[in-house]
Amino acid sequence: MSIPMLEDYTLKVFEAVARNRSFTAAARELDVTQPAVSQKIAELEKSVGQELFVRSRTSVSLTPQGEVFMYYAKRIMKGYEDLNTVFGNYQAFVSILDQCRDLAENPLYQSLKDTILK
C-alpha cells in the first residue's frame, strides 16, 4: 500500500519562491502558473499579517519577518519529511519487527544466542 506524501503546499511554495528568488522560477519548478504562486503567497501574507517578501522588478528577497517565517517553515517541512520517512516505510519496519519476533522464538536462535553471549 502506497502512503501519500504529507506536505504543506503553502510552505512548499513559500520555500521555492525564497530559494529561487523569483515567483516565475518557483512556478516553473512547481509546475504551476506564476499567478497561482503569487496568489498563494498573497494568501499566506494575509494570513500571517506580514509581508514576507520584498519585491523588485527583477527578483524577490525575504523581509526580516520572512526570515523568521522561513526558520519555522524549514522546521515544519523537516517534520513532514520525517513523518514521510517513518510512515512511508512503516510496513517494512513492522515486517522487520515481526521477523525479529519470529527469530527470537526460534529454539535454534535461543541456543546460538546463549552460546554467543557466554
C-alpha positions in Angstrom: 0.0 0.0 0.0 1.4 3.4 -1.0 1.1 6.2 1.5 0.6 9.6 0.1 3.3 12.2 0.9 2.4 14.6 3.7 3.3 18.2 3.0 2.1 21.7 3.4 1.8 23.1 -0.1 1.8 26.7 1.1 5.1 26.2 2.8 6.4 24.4 -0.3 5.5 27.4 -2.4 7.0 29.9 0.1 10.3 27.9 0.2 10.5 27.7 -3.6 10.0 31.4 -4.0 12.6 32.2 -1.4 15.1 29.8 -2.7 14.7 30.8 -6.4 14.3 34.5 -5.5 11.6 34.5 -8.2 7.9 33.8 -8.4 8.3 32.7 -12.1 11.1 30.3 -11.3 9.2 28.9 -8.4 6.2 28.4 -10.6 8.3 26.6 -13.2 9.8 24.3 -10.5 6.4 23.5 -9.0 4.8 23.1 -12.4 2.1 25.7 -11.8 1.4 29.1 -13.2 3.1 32.2 -11.9 -0.3 33.8 -10.9 -1.0 30.7 -8.8 2.2 31.1 -6.9 1.6 34.9 -6.5 -1.9 34.1 -5.2 -0.7 31.5 -2.7 2.0 33.9 -1.3 -0.6 36.7 -1.1 -2.9 34.4 0.9 0.0 33.4 3.2 1.0 37.1 3.8 -2.6 38.0 4.5 -2.9 35.0 6.9 0.2 36.0 8.9 -0.5 39.7 8.6 3.0 40.4 7.4 4.9 41.0 4.1 7.3 38.1 3.8 9.0 39.2 0.6 10.5 42.4 -0.8 9.5 42.5 -4.4 11.5 44.3 -7.1 11.2 44.1 -10.9 13.9 41.5 -11.2 13.8 39.4 -8.0 12.3 38.9 -4.6 14.0 38.6 -1.2 12.8 37.8 2.3 11.9 40.5 4.7 13.0 40.2 8.3 9.6 38.7 9.0 10.1 36.4 6.0 13.4 35.2 7.5 11.7 34.3 10.8 8.9 32.6 8.9 11.5 30.6 6.9 13.1 29.4 10.1 9.9 27.9 11.2 8.8 26.7 7.8 12.0 24.7 7.5 11.4 23.0 10.8 7.8 22.2 9.9 8.9 20.8 6.4 11.6 18.7 8.1 8.8 17.3 10.4 6.8 16.3 7.3 9.9 14.8 5.8 10.5 12.7 9.0 6.8 11.6 9.1 7.0 10.5 5.5 10.2 8.6 6.1 8.7 6.8 9.1 5.3 6.1 7.7 6.4 5.7 4.1 8.4 2.7 5.3 6.2 1.7 8.2 5.0 -1.6 6.7 8.6 -2.6 6.1 9.5 -1.6 9.6 6.7 -3.7 11.1 7.7 -6.6 8.9 11.2 -6.5 10.2 9.9 -6.4 13.8 7.7 -9.4 13.1 10.7 -11.3 11.6 12.8 -10.4 14.7 10.0 -11.7 16.9 9.7 -14.9 14.9 13.5 -15.3 15.1 13.5 -14.7 18.9 11.0 -17.5 19.3 13.1 -20.0 17.3 14.9 -22.5 19.6 18.0 -22.6 17.4 18.3 -18.8 17.7 18.0 -19.1 21.5 20.7 -21.8 21.6 23.0 -19.7 19.4 22.4 -16.6 21.3 23.2 -18.3 24.6 26.4 -19.7 23.1 27.5 -16.4 21.6 26.7 -14.3 24.7 28.6 -16.5 27.1 
